[in-house]
Amino acid sequence: MTNMANIIKSHNQKILNENNGVSNERKCNCRNKDLCPRDGACLTSNVIYEATVTTTTGDTKTYIGMTEHEFKTRYNNHKLSFRDRKHSHSTVLSKHIWDLKDSNTDYQINWRIIKRANAYRGNPSRCNLYLSEKLCILSACDISLLNKKSELVTKGRHENKFFATTNQNRRRFNRC
């Protein structure tokens, strides 16, 4: 019975340590903390974020996006699309930035996290992260929003990784 006692003891310790509120989770891994895009919280995941592009002429446009992964990864992908012309059409935000660059207009981008939500995990029938992004797009001001309304009717991408086989695999197995 010592084995079972050790299992129970370790389980109880695990539960008690979770309730202490002490988290070993890192919130930022930036070398220069002053250049962190989220003021020391760039490793936050499952977020809906807002990028506000302000030009020197005073024109302001807003882009709303989401990421299931760390915000810093998504931020770096956006920065890549701003630097490399071959990625200029990867998002509506990058297309807008390249339009500003082509017209030699200076701009500044401010990033903020609007909301956190749970992504699709296979069990529930919906992705709260995707639904929250749609709600944020709907409630945003239409005049300054870069997002297209057609984004509201697309299906969430997070669900695909939970399917056992893709259509291509099904076709391959049905050939026999």
Order of alpha helices (4+ residues) and beta strands (2+ residues): alpha-beta-beta-alpha-alpha-beta-alpha-alpha
